[in-house]
Amino acid sequence: MVMRMAKVAIASVVLIACGASLPPPSDDWAAAQADVGRAQSGGAPSVPDAKLHLQLAQEDLQKSKDLMDKDNKRAASLVALARVEAQLALSLAKAASAQESAQQAQQDLQKAKGN
C-alpha cells in the first residue's frame, strides 16, 4: 500500500513537471498579441460577432500568460486558440466591411440607373 502511494506520488510529480518542462510559448504569445492588435485595428470591436471572438482571444492570452512557467503545455494550447480567435475576429470584421461596401455599391448602381 505504501509502495503504491509512493508510485502515485512520483507519477503525479512527473506529470506536473512535464507541463513546465516545455519552454514557455513566448514567441507564439507575441505573435498572438500581434494578431489581437490586427483584429482591433481591423474593426473587430465594432462588429458584434468579431468583438466576441476578440474578447475570447484576449482572455485566452491572459490565461496563457498566467500559466507560463507553471503549465507551458496548456499555455501553448491557449496561445494557439487565442491566435485563431483573433484571426477569426479580423476575418469577421473584414467580411462585415465588405458586406457594407457591396450594399453601398448596389445602392449607387441603383441611383445611377435612375431607380
Backbone as XML, in Angstrom:
<?xml version="1.0"?>
<chain id="A" units="angstrom">
  <residue number="1" name="MET">
    <atom name="N" x="0.822" y="-1.184" z="0.000"/>
    <atom name="CA" x="0.000" y="0.000" z="0.000"/>
    <atom name="C" x="0.870" y="1.254" z="0.000"/>
  </residue>
  <residue number="2" name="VAL">
    <atom name="N" x="1.878" y="1.303" z="0.856"/>
    <atom name="CA" x="2.778" y="2.443" z="0.934"/>
    <atom name="C" x="3.541" y="2.585" z="-0.381"/>
  </residue>
  <residue number="3" name="MET">
    <atom name="N" x="3.957" y="1.441" z="-0.936"/>
    <atom name="CA" x="4.698" y="1.462" z="-2.197"/>
    <atom name="C" x="3.816" y="2.019" z="-3.316"/>
  </residue>
  <residue number="4" name="ARG">
    <atom name="N" x="2.547" y="1.637" z="-3.310"/>
    <atom name="CA" x="1.621" y="2.116" z="-4.338"/>
    <atom name="C" x="1.412" y="3.621" z="-4.204"/>
  </residue>
  <residue number="5" name="MET">
    <atom name="N" x="1.259" y="4.116" z="-2.986"/>
    <atom name="CA" x="1.085" y="5.552" z="-2.769"/>
    <atom name="C" x="2.331" y="6.316" z="-3.189"/>
  </residue>
  <residue number="6" name="ALA">
    <atom name="N" x="3.496" y="5.736" z="-2.947"/>
    <atom name="CA" x="4.747" y="6.380" z="-3.353"/>
    <atom name="C" x="4.818" y="6.467" z="-4.869"/>
  </residue>
  <residue number="7" name="LYS">
    <atom name="N" x="4.410" y="5.408" z="-5.563"/>
    <atom name="CA" x="4.408" y="5.422" z="-7.033"/>
    <atom name="C" x="3.430" y="6.467" z="-7.566"/>
  </residue>
  <residue number="8" name="VAL">
    <atom name="N" x="2.265" y="6.569" z="-6.959"/>
    <atom name="CA" x="1.277" y="7.569" z="-7.380"/>
    <atom name="C" x="1.829" y="8.976" z="-7.148"/>
  </residue>
  <residue number="9" name="ALA">
    <atom name="N" x="2.465" y="9.180" z="-6.030"/>
    <atom name="CA" x="3.035" y="10.497" z="-5.724"/>
    <atom name="C" x="4.127" y="10.856" z="-6.723"/>
  </residue>
  <residue number="10" name="ILE">
    <atom name="N" x="4.985" y="9.904" z="-7.043"/>
    <atom name="CA" x="6.056" y="10.151" z="-8.008"/>
    <atom name="C" x="5.464" y="10.432" z="-9.387"/>
  </residue>
  <residue number="11" name="ALA">
    <atom name="N" x="4.479" y="9.653" z="-9.773"/>
    <atom name="CA" x="3.836" y="9.866" z="-11.066"/>
    <atom name="C" x="3.191" y="11.247" z="-11.138"/>
  </residue>
  <residue number="12" name="SER">
    <atom name="N" x="2.577" y="11.673" z="-10.067"/>
    <atom name="CA" x="1.945" y="12.997" z="-10.034"/>
    <atom name="C" x="2.975" y="14.107" z="-10.205"/>
  </residue>
  <residue number="13" name="VAL">
    <atom name="N" x="4.088" y="13.979" z="-9.512"/>
    <atom name="CA" x="5.143" y="14.985" z="-9.617"/>
    <atom name="C" x="5.689" y="15.030" z="-11.038"/>
  </residue>
  <residue number="14" name="VAL">
    <atom name="N" x="5.884" y="13.865" z="-11.639"/>
    <atom name="CA" x="6.401" y="13.804" z="-13.006"/>
    <atom name="C" x="5.414" y="14.447" z="-13.974"/>
  </residue>
  <residue number="15" name="LEU">
    <atom name="N" x="4.141" y="14.153" z="-13.835"/>
    <atom name="CA" x="3.139" y="14.737" z="-14.724"/>
    <atom name="C" x="3.048" y="16.242" z="-14.568"/>
  </residue>
  <residue number="16" name="ILE">
    <atom name="N" x="3.111" y="16.722" z="-13.366"/>
    <atom name="CA" x="3.060" y="18.167" z="-13.128"/>
    <atom name="C" x="4.303" y="18.826" z="-13.711"/>
  </residue>
  <residue number="17" name="ALA">
    <atom name="N" x="5.435" y="18.216" z="-13.529"/>
    <atom name="CA" x="6.684" y="18.778" z="-14.031"/>
    <atom name="C" x="6.734" y="18.776" z="-15.555"/>
  </residue>
  <residue number="18" name="CYS">
    <atom name="N" x="6.065" y="17.828" z="-16.196"/>
    <atom name="CA" x="6.098" y="17.760" z="-17.658"/>
    <atom name="C" x="5.518" y="19.003" z="-18.297"/>
  </residue>
  <residue number="19" name="GLY">
    <atom name="N" x="4.473" y="19.545" z="-17.737"/>
    <atom name="CA" x="3.873" y="20.748" z="-18.295"/>
    <atom name="C" x="4.825" y="21.928" z="-18.243"/>
  </residue>
  <residue number="20" name="ALA">
    <atom name="N" x="5.627" y="22.015" z="-17.223"/>
    <atom name="CA" x="6.559" y="23.126" z="-17.084"/>
    <atom name="C" x="7.880" y="22.842" z="-17.789"/>
  </residue>
  <residue number="21" name="SER">
    <atom name="N" x="8.141" y="21.586" z="-18.174"/>
    <atom name="CA" x="9.416" y="21.265" z="-18.800"/>
    <atom name="C" x="9.476" y="21.746" z="-20.245"/>
  </residue>
  <residue number="22" name="LEU">
    <atom name="N" x="8.334" y="21.999" z="-20.849"/>
    <atom name="CA" x="8.321" y="22.595" z="-22.178"/>
    <atom name="C" x="8.717" y="24.056" z="-22.043"/>
  </residue>
  <residue number="23" name="PRO">
    <atom name="N" x="9.365" y="24.589" z="-23.062"/>
    <atom name="CA" x="9.693" y="26.014" z="-22.970"/>
    <atom name="C" x="8.425" y="26.861" z="-23.040"/>
  </residue>
  <residue number="24" name="PRO">
    <atom name="N" x="8.421" y="28.008" z="-22.398"/>
    <atom name="CA" x="7.234" y="28.865" z="-22.469"/>
    <atom name="C" x="7.018" y="29.332" z="-23.908"/>
  </residue>
  <residue number="25" name="PRO">
    <atom name="N" x="5.779" y="29.448" z="-24.326"/>
    <atom name="CA" x="5.485" y="29.818" z="-25.715"/>
    <atom name="C" x="5.584" y="31.330" z="-25.944"/>
  </residue>
  <residue number="26" name="SER">
    <atom name="N" x="6.705" y="31.914" z="-25.592"/>
    <atom name="CA" x="6.869" y="33.370" z="-25.643"/>
    <atom name="C" x="6.741" y="33.927" z="-27.054"/>
  </residue>
  <residue number="27" name="ASP">
    <atom name="N" x="7.395" y="33.286" z="-28.028"/>
    <atom name="CA" x="7.328" y="33.776" z="-29.408"/>
    <atom name="C" x="5.909" y="33.669" z="-29.955"/>
  </residue>
  <residue number="28" name="ASP">
    <atom name="N" x="5.273" y="32.537" z="-29.674"/>
    <atom name="CA" x="3.894" y="32.357" z="-30.128"/>
    <atom name="C" x="2.960" y="33.342" z="-29.425"/>
  </residue>
  <residue number="29" name="TRP">
    <atom name="N" x="3.248" y="33.621" z="-28.164"/>
    <atom name="CA" x="2.438" y="34.578" z="-27.420"/>
    <atom name="C" x="2.534" y="35.965" z="-28.064"/>
  </residue>
  <residue number="30" name="ALA">
    <atom name="N" x="3.739" y="36.345" z="-28.451"/>
    <atom name="CA" x="3.935" y="37.648" z="-29.107"/>
    <atom name="C" x="3.201" y="37.689" z="-30.445"/>
  </residue>
  <residue number="31" name="ALA">
    <atom name="N" x="3.222" y="36.577" z="-31.183"/>
    <atom name="CA" x="2.503" y="36.519" z="-32.457"/>
    <atom name="C" x="0.997" y="36.618" z="-32.231"/>
  </residue>
  <residue number="32" name="ALA">
    <atom name="N" x="0.512" y="35.974" z="-31.194"/>
    <atom name="CA" x="-0.915" y="36.043" z="-30.872"/>
    <atom name="C" x="-1.300" y="37.460" z="-30.467"/>
  </residue>
  <residue number="33" name="GLN">
    <atom name="N" x="-0.433" y="38.115" z="-29.725"/>
    <atom name="CA" x="-0.678" y="39.505" z="-29.326"/>
    <atom name="C" x="-0.753" y="40.389" z="-30.568"/>
  </residue>
  <residue number="34" name="ALA">
    <atom name="N" x="0.103" y="40.140" z="-31.544"/>
    <atom name="CA" x="0.077" y="40.901" z="-32.798"/>
    <atom name="C" x="-1.226" y="40.635" z="-33.551"/>
  </residue>
  <residue number="35" name="ASP">
    <atom name="N" x="-1.687" y="39.380" z="-33.549"/>
    <atom name="CA" x="-2.961" y="39.049" z="-34.195"/>
    <atom name="C" x="-4.120" y="39.797" z="-33.530"/>
  </residue>
  <residue number="36" name="VAL">
    <atom name="N" x="-4.083" y="39.889" z="-32.215"/>
    <atom name="CA" x="-5.112" y="40.633" z="-31.484"/>
    <atom name="C" x="-5.066" y="42.107" z="-31.892"/>
  </residue>
  <residue number="37" name="GLY">
    <atom name="N" x="-3.874" y="42.655" z="-31.999"/>
    <atom name="CA" x="-3.726" y="44.047" z="-32.411"/>
    <atom name="C" x="-4.270" y="44.288" z="-33.817"/>
  </residue>
  <residue number="38" name="ARG">
    <atom name="N" x="-4.001" y="43.349" z="-34.728"/>
    <atom name="CA" x="-4.525" y="43.473" z="-36.086"/>
    <atom name="C" x="-6.053" y="43.418" z="-36.090"/>
  </residue>
  <residue number="39" name="ALA">
    <atom name="N" x="-6.615" y="42.546" z="-35.267"/>
    <atom name="CA" x="-8.081" y="42.443" z="-35.194"/>
    <atom name="C" x="-8.677" y="43.741" z="-34.632"/>
  </residue>
  <residue number="40" name="GLN">
    <atom name="N" x="-8.021" y="44.305" z="-33.632"/>
    <atom name="CA" x="-8.511" y="45.559" z="-33.045"/>
    <atom name="C" x="-8.478" y="46.682" z="-34.078"/>
  </residue>
  <residue number="41" name="SER">
    <atom name="N" x="-7.364" y="46.802" z="-34.775"/>
    <atom name="CA" x="-7.250" y="47.888" z="-35.752"/>
    <atom name="C" x="-8.036" y="47.595" z="-37.027"/>
  </residue>
  <residue number="42" name="GLY">
    <atom name="N" x="-8.393" y="46.331" z="-37.224"/>
    <atom name="CA" x="-9.162" y="45.952" z="-38.405"/>
    <atom name="C" x="-10.658" y="46.103" z="-38.250"/>
  </residue>
  <residue number="43" name="GLY">
    <atom name="N" x="-11.097" y="46.647" z="-37.129"/>
    <atom name="CA" x="-12.515" y="46.923" z="-36.942"/>
    <atom name="C" x="-13.289" y="45.905" z="-36.137"/>
  </residue>
  <residue number="44" name="ALA">
    <atom name="N" x="-12.637" y="44.924" z="-35.573"/>
    <atom name="CA" x="-13.337" y="43.893" z="-34.802"/>
    <atom name="C" x="-14.160" y="44.449" z="-33.633"/>
  </residue>
  <residue number="45" name="PRO">
    <atom name="N" x="-13.693" y="45.483" z="-32.934"/>
    <atom name="CA" x="-14.508" y="45.980" z="-31.809"/>
    <atom name="C" x="-15.875" y="46.531" z="-32.214"/>
  </residue>
  <residue number="46" name="SER">
    <atom name="N" x="-16.043" y="46.887" z="-33.474"/>
    <atom name="CA" x="-17.316" y="47.475" z="-33.896"/>
    <atom name="C" x="-18.267" y="46.477" z="-34.555"/>
  </residue>
  <residue number="47" name="VAL">
    <atom name="N" x="-17.861" y="45.219" z="-34.650"/>
    <atom name="CA" x="-18.714" y="44.171" z="-35.230"/>
    <atom name="C" x="-19.017" y="43.174" z="-34.111"/>
  </residue>
  <residue number="48" name="PRO">
    <atom name="N" x="-20.280" y="43.017" z="-33.732"/>
    <atom name="CA" x="-20.602" y="42.200" z="-32.545"/>
    <atom name="C" x="-19.977" y="40.796" z="-32.536"/>
  </residue>
  <residue number="49" name="ASP">
    <atom name="N" x="-20.095" y="40.044" z="-33.613"/>
    <atom name="CA" x="-19.514" y="38.692" z="-33.622"/>
    <atom name="C" x="-17.990" y="38.749" z="-33.522"/>
  </residue>
  <residue number="50" name="ALA">
    <atom name="N" x="-17.400" y="39.687" z="-34.234"/>
    <atom name="CA" x="-15.945" y="39.833" z="-34.206"/>
    <atom name="C" x="-15.482" y="40.275" z="-32.818"/>
  </residue>
  <residue number="51" name="LYS">
    <atom name="N" x="-16.251" y="41.160" z="-32.210"/>
    <atom name="CA" x="-15.904" y="41.642" z="-30.870"/>
    <atom name="C" x="-15.873" y="40.493" z="-29.865"/>
  </residue>
  <residue number="52" name="LEU">
    <atom name="N" x="-16.829" y="39.586" z="-29.976"/>
    <atom name="CA" x="-16.868" y="38.421" z="-29.085"/>
    <atom name="C" x="-15.595" y="37.594" z="-29.224"/>
  </residue>
  <residue number="53" name="HIS">
    <atom name="N" x="-15.198" y="37.308" z="-30.459"/>
    <atom name="CA" x="-14.002" y="36.486" z="-30.671"/>
    <atom name="C" x="-12.736" y="37.233" z="-30.266"/>
  </residue>
  <residue number="54" name="LEU">
    <atom name="N" x="-12.734" y="38.534" z="-30.425"/>
    <atom name="CA" x="-11.608" y="39.335" z="-29.961"/>
    <atom name="C" x="-11.487" y="39.247" z="-28.442"/>
  </residue>
  <residue number="55" name="GLN">
    <atom name="N" x="-12.606" y="39.336" z="-27.746"/>
    <atom name="CA" x="-12.585" y="39.233" z="-26.284"/>
    <atom name="C" x="-12.112" y="37.841" z="-25.839"/>
  </residue>
  <residue number="56" name="LEU">
    <atom name="N" x="-12.563" y="36.816" z="-26.542"/>
    <atom name="CA" x="-12.120" y="35.457" z="-26.212"/>
    <atom name="C" x="-10.612" y="35.317" z="-26.407"/>
  </residue>
  <residue number="57" name="ALA">
    <atom name="N" x="-10.105" y="35.896" z="-27.481"/>
    <atom name="CA" x="-8.661" y="35.851" z="-27.742"/>
    <atom name="C" x="-7.896" y="36.545" z="-26.622"/>
  </residue>
  <residue number="58" name="GLN">
    <atom name="N" x="-8.388" y="37.703" z="-26.207"/>
    <atom name="CA" x="-7.718" y="38.435" z="-25.129"/>
    <atom name="C" x="-7.745" y="37.653" z="-23.821"/>
  </residue>
  <residue number="59" name="GLU">
    <atom name="N" x="-8.873" y="37.016" z="-23.532"/>
    <atom name="CA" x="-8.976" y="36.208" z="-22.312"/>
    <atom name="C" x="-8.020" y="35.021" z="-22.365"/>
  </residue>
  <residue number="60" name="ASP">
    <atom name="N" x="-7.956" y="34.360" z="-23.518"/>
    <atom name="CA" x="-7.051" y="33.212" z="-23.657"/>
    <atom name="C" x="-5.593" y="33.638" z="-23.511"/>
  </residue>
  <residue number="61" name="LEU">
    <atom name="N" x="-5.257" y="34.806" z="-24.053"/>
    <atom name="CA" x="-3.892" y="35.305" z="-23.901"/>
    <atom name="C" x="-3.557" y="35.571" z="-22.438"/>
  </residue>
  <residue number="62" name="GLN">
    <atom name="N" x="-4.491" y="36.162" z="-21.726"/>
    <atom name="CA" x="-4.246" y="36.438" z="-20.311"/>
    <atom name="C" x="-4.082" y="35.144" z="-19.521"/>
  </residue>
  <residue number="63" name="LYS">
    <atom name="N" x="-4.957" y="34.174" z="-19.795"/>
    <atom name="CA" x="-4.848" y="32.879" z="-19.107"/>
    <atom name="C" x="-3.515" y="32.217" z="-19.412"/>
  </residue>
  <residue number="64" name="SER">
    <atom name="N" x="-3.101" y="32.284" z="-20.682"/>
    <atom name="CA" x="-1.840" y="31.644" z="-21.066"/>
    <atom name="C" x="-0.657" y="32.319" z="-20.385"/>
  </residue>
  <residue number="65" name="LYS">
    <atom name="N" x="-0.719" y="33.631" z="-20.256"/>
    <atom name="CA" x="0.358" y="34.354" z="-19.573"/>
    <atom name="C" x="0.450" y="33.926" z="-18.115"/>
  </residue>
  <residue number="66" name="ASP">
    <atom name="N" x="-0.709" y="33.746" z="-17.485"/>
    <atom name="CA" x="-0.736" y="33.306" z="-16.091"/>
    <atom name="C" x="-0.181" y="31.890" z="-15.926"/>
  </residue>
  <residue number="67" name="LEU">
    <atom name="N" x="-0.337" y="31.067" z="-16.968"/>
    <atom name="CA" x="0.108" y="29.672" z="-16.887"/>
    <atom name="C" x="1.570" y="29.464" z="-17.278"/>
  </residue>
  <residue number="68" name="MET">
    <atom name="N" x="2.168" y="30.446" z="-17.922"/>
    <atom name="CA" x="3.559" y="30.273" z="-18.358"/>
    <atom name="C" x="4.449" y="29.962" z="-17.173"/>
  </residue>
  <residue number="69" name="ASP">
    <atom name="N" x="5.322" y="29.025" z="-17.382"/>
    <atom name="CA" x="6.266" y="28.501" z="-16.387"/>
    <atom name="C" x="5.606" y="27.633" z="-15.331"/>
  </residue>
  <residue number="70" name="LYS">
    <atom name="N" x="4.275" y="27.499" z="-15.379"/>
    <atom name="CA" x="3.582" y="26.573" z="-14.483"/>
    <atom name="C" x="3.105" y="25.365" z="-15.279"/>
  </residue>
  <residue number="71" name="ASP">
    <atom name="N" x="2.458" y="25.653" z="-16.411"/>
    <atom name="CA" x="1.943" y="24.606" z="-17.292"/>
    <atom name="C" x="2.087" y="25.112" z="-18.729"/>
  </residue>
  <residue number="72" name="ASN">
    <atom name="N" x="3.290" y="24.992" z="-19.255"/>
    <atom name="CA" x="3.582" y="25.542" z="-20.578"/>
    <atom name="C" x="2.823" y="24.830" z="-21.699"/>
  </residue>
  <residue number="73" name="LYS">
    <atom name="N" x="2.489" y="23.580" z="-21.481"/>
    <atom name="CA" x="1.718" y="22.856" z="-22.497"/>
    <atom name="C" x="0.324" y="23.479" z="-22.630"/>
  </residue>
  <residue number="74" name="ARG">
    <atom name="N" x="-0.320" y="23.716" z="-21.526"/>
    <atom name="CA" x="-1.645" y="24.341" z="-21.530"/>
    <atom name="C" x="-1.540" y="25.785" z="-22.022"/>
  </residue>
  <residue number="75" name="ALA">
    <atom name="N" x="-0.488" y="26.470" z="-21.620"/>
    <atom name="CA" x="-0.277" y="27.847" z="-22.069"/>
    <atom name="C" x="-0.139" y="27.897" z="-23.589"/>
  </residue>
  <residue number="76" name="ALA">
    <atom name="N" x="0.600" y="26.947" z="-24.151"/>
    <atom name="CA" x="0.778" y="26.901" z="-25.605"/>
    <atom name="C" x="-0.547" y="26.631" z="-26.310"/>
  </residue>
  <residue number="77" name="SER">
    <atom name="N" x="-1.360" y="25.763" z="-25.724"/>
    <atom name="CA" x="-2.680" y="25.486" z="-26.311"/>
    <atom name="C" x="-3.558" y="26.733" z="-26.299"/>
  </residue>
  <residue number="78" name="LEU">
    <atom name="N" x="-3.533" y="27.465" z="-25.215"/>
    <atom name="CA" x="-4.326" y="28.690" z="-25.114"/>
    <atom name="C" x="-3.819" y="29.761" z="-26.067"/>
  </residue>
  <residue number="79" name="VAL">
    <atom name="N" x="-2.518" y="29.832" z="-26.259"/>
    <atom name="CA" x="-1.947" y="30.792" z="-27.210"/>
    <atom name="C" x="-2.421" y="30.462" z="-28.617"/>
  </residue>
  <residue number="80" name="ALA">
    <atom name="N" x="-2.383" y="29.183" z="-28.971"/>
    <atom name="CA" x="-2.846" y="28.769" z="-30.303"/>
    <atom name="C" x="-4.326" y="29.108" z="-30.488"/>
  </residue>
  <residue number="81" name="LEU">
    <atom name="N" x="-5.105" y="28.868" z="-29.462"/>
    <atom name="CA" x="-6.530" y="29.188" z="-29.511"/>
    <atom name="C" x="-6.736" y="30.701" z="-29.638"/>
  </residue>
  <residue number="82" name="ALA">
    <atom name="N" x="-5.968" y="31.475" z="-28.917"/>
    <atom name="CA" x="-6.069" y="32.932" z="-28.989"/>
    <atom name="C" x="-5.751" y="33.437" z="-30.391"/>
  </residue>
  <residue number="83" name="ARG">
    <atom name="N" x="-4.745" y="32.840" z="-31.025"/>
    <atom name="CA" x="-4.399" y="33.258" z="-32.391"/>
    <atom name="C" x="-5.556" y="33.008" z="-33.338"/>
  </residue>
  <residue number="84" name="VAL">
    <atom name="N" x="-6.174" y="31.841" z="-33.232"/>
    <atom name="CA" x="-7.289" y="31.505" z="-34.113"/>
    <atom name="C" x="-8.475" y="32.430" z="-33.848"/>
  </residue>
  <residue number="85" name="GLU">
    <atom name="N" x="-8.763" y="32.685" z="-32.585"/>
    <atom name="CA" x="-9.870" y="33.586" z="-32.236"/>
    <atom name="C" x="-9.619" y="34.991" z="-32.794"/>
  </residue>
  <residue number="86" name="ALA">
    <atom name="N" x="-8.396" y="35.486" z="-32.662"/>
    <atom name="CA" x="-8.064" y="36.819" z="-33.167"/>
    <atom name="C" x="-8.159" y="36.866" z="-34.691"/>
  </residue>
  <residue number="87" name="GLN">
    <atom name="N" x="-7.685" y="35.829" z="-35.344"/>
    <atom name="CA" x="-7.765" y="35.780" z="-36.808"/>
    <atom name="C" x="-9.217" y="35.707" z="-37.270"/>
  </residue>
  <residue number="88" name="LEU">
    <atom name="N" x="-10.024" y="34.963" z="-36.553"/>
    <atom name="CA" x="-11.451" y="34.894" z="-36.882"/>
    <atom name="C" x="-12.103" y="36.259" z="-36.672"/>
  </residue>
  <residue number="89" name="ALA">
    <atom name="N" x="-11.763" y="36.932" z="-35.604"/>
    <atom name="CA" x="-12.315" y="38.266" z="-35.351"/>
    <atom name="C" x="-11.982" y="39.209" z="-36.504"/>
  </residue>
  <residue number="90" name="LEU">
    <atom name="N" x="-10.750" y="39.171" z="-36.966"/>
    <atom name="CA" x="-10.351" y="40.026" z="-38.079"/>
    <atom name="C" x="-11.112" y="39.653" z="-39.349"/>
  </residue>
  <residue number="91" name="SER">
    <atom name="N" x="-11.247" y="38.367" z="-39.610"/>
    <atom name="CA" x="-11.983" y="37.918" z="-40.802"/>
    <atom name="C" x="-13.445" y="38.345" z="-40.749"/>
  </residue>
  <residue number="92" name="LEU">
    <atom name="N" x="-14.065" y="38.229" z="-39.595"/>
    <atom name="CA" x="-15.459" y="38.656" z="-39.450"/>
    <atom name="C" x="-15.603" y="40.156" z="-39.648"/>
  </residue>
  <residue number="93" name="ALA">
    <atom name="N" x="-14.645" y="40.924" z="-39.145"/>
    <atom name="CA" x="-14.682" y="42.380" z="-39.324"/>
    <atom name="C" x="-14.519" y="42.742" z="-40.798"/>
  </residue>
  <residue number="94" name="LYS">
    <atom name="N" x="-13.607" y="42.055" z="-41.487"/>
    <atom name="CA" x="-13.413" y="42.309" z="-42.917"/>
    <atom name="C" x="-14.653" y="41.922" z="-43.712"/>
  </residue>
  <residue number="95" name="ALA">
    <atom name="N" x="-15.270" y="40.818" z="-43.349"/>
    <atom name="CA" x="-16.486" y="40.374" z="-44.045"/>
    <atom name="C" x="-17.613" y="41.388" z="-43.862"/>
  </residue>
  <residue number="96" name="ALA">
    <atom name="N" x="-17.752" y="41.922" z="-42.659"/>
    <atom name="CA" x="-18.790" y="42.923" z="-42.408"/>
    <atom name="C" x="-18.522" y="44.181" z="-43.220"/>
  </residue>
  <residue number="97" name="SER">
    <atom name="N" x="-17.267" y="44.582" z="-43.298"/>
    <atom name="CA" x="-16.898" y="45.760" z="-44.077"/>
    <atom name="C" x="-17.162" y="45.525" z="-45.566"/>
  </residue>
  <residue number="98" name="ALA">
    <atom name="N" x="-16.832" y="44.342" z="-46.055"/>
    <atom name="CA" x="-17.075" y="44.011" z="-47.461"/>
    <atom name="C" x="-18.570" y="44.005" z="-47.761"/>
  </residue>
  <residue number="99" name="GLN">
    <atom name="N" x="-19.345" y="43.502" z="-46.826"/>
    <atom name="CA" x="-20.803" y="43.470" z="-47.000"/>
    <atom name="C" x="-21.354" y="44.891" z="-47.087"/>
  </residue>
  <residue number="100" name="GLU">
    <atom name="N" x="-20.882" y="45.761" z="-46.223"/>
    <atom name="CA" x="-21.315" y="47.156" z="-46.252"/>
    <atom name="C" x="-20.935" y="47.823" z="-47.570"/>
  </residue>
  <residue number="101" name="SER">
    <atom name="N" x="-19.718" y="47.557" z="-48.031"/>
    <atom name="CA" x="-19.260" y="48.139" z="-49.302"/>
    <atom name="C" x="-20.098" y="47.632" z="-50.464"/>
  </residue>
  <residue number="102" name="ALA">
    <atom name="N" x="-20.417" y="46.358" z="-50.446"/>
    <atom name="CA" x="-21.236" y="45.784" z="-51.519"/>
    <atom name="C" x="-22.628" y="46.399" z="-51.522"/>
  </residue>
  <residue number="103" name="GLN">
    <atom name="N" x="-23.206" y="46.585" z="-50.347"/>
    <atom name="CA" x="-24.533" y="47.199" z="-50.269"/>
    <atom name="C" x="-24.496" y="48.647" z="-50.763"/>
  </residue>
  <residue number="104" name="GLN">
    <atom name="N" x="-23.449" y="49.365" z="-50.405"/>
    <atom name="CA" x="-23.324" y="50.746" z="-50.858"/>
    <atom name="C" x="-23.151" y="50.800" z="-52.371"/>
  </residue>
  <residue number="105" name="ALA">
    <atom name="N" x="-22.351" y="49.905" z="-52.920"/>
    <atom name="CA" x="-22.157" y="49.861" z="-54.369"/>
    <atom name="C" x="-23.467" y="49.534" z="-55.080"/>
  </residue>
  <residue number="106" name="GLN">
    <atom name="N" x="-24.231" y="48.646" z="-54.504"/>
    <atom name="CA" x="-25.524" y="48.288" z="-55.089"/>
    <atom name="C" x="-26.475" y="49.488" z="-55.071"/>
  </residue>
  <residue number="107" name="GLN">
    <atom name="N" x="-26.487" y="50.213" z="-53.976"/>
    <atom name="CA" x="-27.323" y="51.421" z="-53.896"/>
    <atom name="C" x="-26.866" y="52.469" z="-54.908"/>
  </residue>
  <residue number="108" name="ASP">
    <atom name="N" x="-25.543" y="52.651" z="-55.029"/>
    <atom name="CA" x="-25.022" y="53.606" z="-56.001"/>
    <atom name="C" x="-25.385" y="53.215" z="-57.427"/>
  </residue>
  <residue number="109" name="LEU">
    <atom name="N" x="-25.360" y="51.933" z="-57.717"/>
    <atom name="CA" x="-25.738" y="51.440" z="-59.042"/>
    <atom name="C" x="-27.193" y="51.718" z="-59.322"/>
  </residue>
  <residue number="110" name="GLN">
    <atom name="N" x="-28.035" y="51.486" z="-58.319"/>
    <atom name="CA" x="-29.460" y="51.760" z="-58.495"/>
    <atom name="C" x="-29.715" y="53.250" z="-58.750"/>
  </residue>
  <residue number="111" name="LYS">
    <atom name="N" x="-28.993" y="54.110" z="-58.041"/>
    <atom name="CA" x="-29.130" y="55.554" z="-58.251"/>
    <atom name="C" x="-28.658" y="55.942" z="-59.651"/>
  </residue>
  <residue number="112" name="ALA">
    <atom name="N" x="-27.569" y="55.338" z="-60.095"/>
    <atom name="CA" x="-27.028" y="55.652" z="-61.410"/>
    <atom name="C" x="-27.984" y="55.228" z="-62.518"/>
  </residue>
  <residue number="113" name="LYS">
    <atom name="N" x="-28.713" y="54.145" z="-62.291"/>
    <atom name="CA" x="-29.694" y="53.676" z="-63.268"/>
    <atom name="C" x="-30.953" y="54.523" z="-63.237"/>
  </residue>
  <residue number="114" name="GLY">
    <atom name="N" x="-31.115" y="55.316" z="-62.196"/>
    <atom name="CA" x="-32.289" y="56.169" z="-62.063"/>
    <atom name="C" x="-33.461" y="55.499" z="-61.421"/>
  </residue>
  <residue number="115" name="ASN">
    <atom name="N" x="-33.234" y="54.465" z="-60.672"/>
    <atom name="CA" x="-34.337" y="53.741" z="-59.994"/>
    <atom name="C" x="-34.522" y="54.238" z="-58.607"/>
  </residue>
</chain>
